[in-house]
């Protein structure tokens, strides 16, 4: 039976090893739900660029889980992943774990922009996080990065089932309140969820239904009138 997961955390596979993994992903032979754990492998920009290319190939399996946490590719790596998602070829139910990867507001904005483009797959889950301590995480996500996701959420242009986990102490309580407000506004696609600093906010289907019914009512009134 095909391998359903590969755990390489803490190893030093280097760029050549990552190149081999990317090639396997691009082959289209990885099974649905395949998980690739590459946490803390000292990956820089070159390595994440190879994996981004694989994501953009359209050959990664549905339900692909990619753990790139505790690496050092930073905002440039986040931008490479965002460009890959912009192609619209990312697999359905993709999970990207990018916690503690030296991603700051710039990288967060790139990822938020790719979400707002509408090209990210349905069921997409994105995990971002840092300690809030610059001695541990050299780059931190603050309100500016989080607000880019607020803007993307408010646009309603992305696909259903999106989940954002953004555990960053630099994000203020006011920003958390904005997440709560937009998730209850009815503008977010079905199944949207945000977990910010251990607070969970869900899309309000009732608000969406109210908005849809109101639009139907206005359309009917126009016809009758």
C-alpha positions, 0 to 999 in steps of 0.5 A, a space after each residue: 500500500 502507498 505511504 500515507 505520511 513521511 516524517 523527516 522532522 529534525 533531519 538534515 536532508 538538504 536541498 537535494 533531499 527537498 528536490 527529490 521530495 518535490 519531484 515525487 509530489 510533482 509525479 502525481 503518485 502521492 496518495 490522497 491525504 498524504 502528509 509530509 512533515 518537514 519541521 525543523 530541517 533548517 530549510 531556507 528559501 531555496 528549499 521552500 521554492 522547490 516545494 512551492 513549485 510542486 504545489 503549483 504543478 497541480 499534482 499534489 494530492 487532495 488533503 495534502 498536509 505540508 508541515 514546514 514549521 520551525 524553519 527559516 525561509 521567512 517572508 520570501 518563502 511565504 511569498 513563494 508559497 502565495 504565488 503557488 497558491 495564486 495559480 489555482 492549482 493547489 489541492 483541495 483540503 490543503 493544510 499548510 503549517 508555517 508556524 515559527 518560520 520567520 514569517 512577518 507582516 510582509 509574508 502574512 500580507 502575501 498569503 492573505 492576498 493569495 486568499 483574496 484572489 479566490 484561487 486558493 483551494 476549498 477546504 484550505 487550512 493555514 497555520 501561522 504563529 510565533 512566540 512574540 519574543 524576537 529573541 526566539 522568532 526573529 520576525 513577528 506577525 503583528 496587526 498589519 499582517 493580521 489585518 490583511 487577512 481581515 480584508 481578505 475575509 471581508 471580501 468574501 472572494 475565497 472558497 468555502 471551508 477556509 480555516 486560519 490559525 494565527 497564534 501571534 501575541 503581537 496581534 491585539 485584542 481589537 484585531 481579534 474583535 475585528 475577526 469576530 465581527 467579520 465572521 458574524 457579518 454574513 460576508 464570509 463563505 460557508 465554513 470559514 473559521 479563524 483561531 486567533 490567539 486561542 480564540 475561535 471564531 466561526 462563519 455565521 450561516 444564519 447571517 449568510 442565510 439572512 443576507 441571501 433571503 434579503 437579496 431574494 426579497 429585494 429581487 422579488 419586490 423588483 419583479 412585482 413592482 
